[in-house]
Amino acid sequence: MRPLLDWFFSSLGTFSRTFFDYFRWASFIFVTVYFVVTTAKSAWEYYVWLSAKDRYTGLLRNYIFVQGLRLRVRTFGMDLVICGLLCVAFLLMWRANVVLSQISSIVHSIPQTP
């Protein structure tokens, strides 16, 4: 596992290999994969469930479609604001990760005087 992580971090350029750096990248990869798998699985299950040919599922499918058309942005505005703020927080943390990596590489490039 260690050679794989060393190769991954060496491909990113000059990068200090502290525990915190490993934790940040492992968390980033784990959360991203978990989000993608969970969302895809849920979407596929809904698709399979709503694609049934019986009468009641067709009625439910039409009801969901009509309710989706009747959504009002004002009604769900607060949810949209929260989603937007979470996206901004994600982008800020991503930027902070990049800045920390740059600071780390600059600090490690400074020559040490005895």
N, C-alpha and C positions, 0 to 999 in steps of 0.2 A: 504494500500500500504506500509506503514511504517513497519509493522511486516514482510511482505514478503521480503523487502529489508534487514531488520535486520537479518532474517534467512539466506538470501543469503550471506551476508558479514560475518556472524558468521561461516558459513560453510567453508569460506576461511581461517580461522585461526584468529590470532590477526591482526586486521585491524582497523585503525582509521576511524571514520565515519565523514569525513568532506564533505563539499559540493563538493569539487573538486574530491574526490574519487567517490561519487555518479555520478557525471558528466562523469568521465572517463569510468566507467563501463556501464552506460546507453548509452553513445556514442558508445562504443565497441559493445554492443548487438544490438543497432539499425542499425548501419552500416553493421554488419555481416548479420543480417536478411534481410535487404534491398538488399544487394548484391546477396544473395542466391535466393531470390524470383524473383528479376529482371532478373537474368541470366537464371534461370529455365523457367520463363515465355517466355522469348525471344527464347530460344532454342526450347521450345515446339511449339511456333508459327511457327518457321521456319520448324520444322519437319512436322507439319500438312500441311503447305503450299506446301512444296516440295514433299509430299507424294501423291499428286493428280495424277490421272491416265490419264489425258488428254495429248495430243501429245506435246503441247508447254511447259507444266511443265516438262515433261520428257526430252525435249531438254534442258531446263534451268538447270535441275538437272545434266545432262551430262556435260554441259558447266562449271558449278561450279566445278564438279569433275575434269575435265581436267585442269582448271585454278589452282585448288588447287595443282595438281601434278606439274604444271609448276612454282610454286612459287620459287623464289630464295631468299636464306637467306640474301645475300648481299643487295638486293633491300629493304628488310624490316628489315635490321640489326639495324637501328636506333630505330625502334619501339620495337624490342626485347631488346635493351639496356635500353630503357625507362621503359619497363615492369620489367626488372630485377632490375633496380634502385628503382622502386616503391616497389617491394617485399622486397628489403633490407631495405628501409625506414620503411616499416610496421614491419619487424622483430626488428629493432632498437627501434621503439616506444613501441612494445610489451615488449621488454627487459627493457626499461626504466620504464614501468608501474610496472613490477615485482620488480625492484630495489627500486622504490619509496615506494612500499608497505613494503618491507623489512626494509628500513630506517625508515619509519613511525612506524613500530612495535618495532624497537630497541629504538627509541626516546621515545616512550610511555612506554617502560619497565624500563627506567631509573628512579630511585626513586627521588622524588621531595624533596628538603630540604627547610625548611621554612626560 
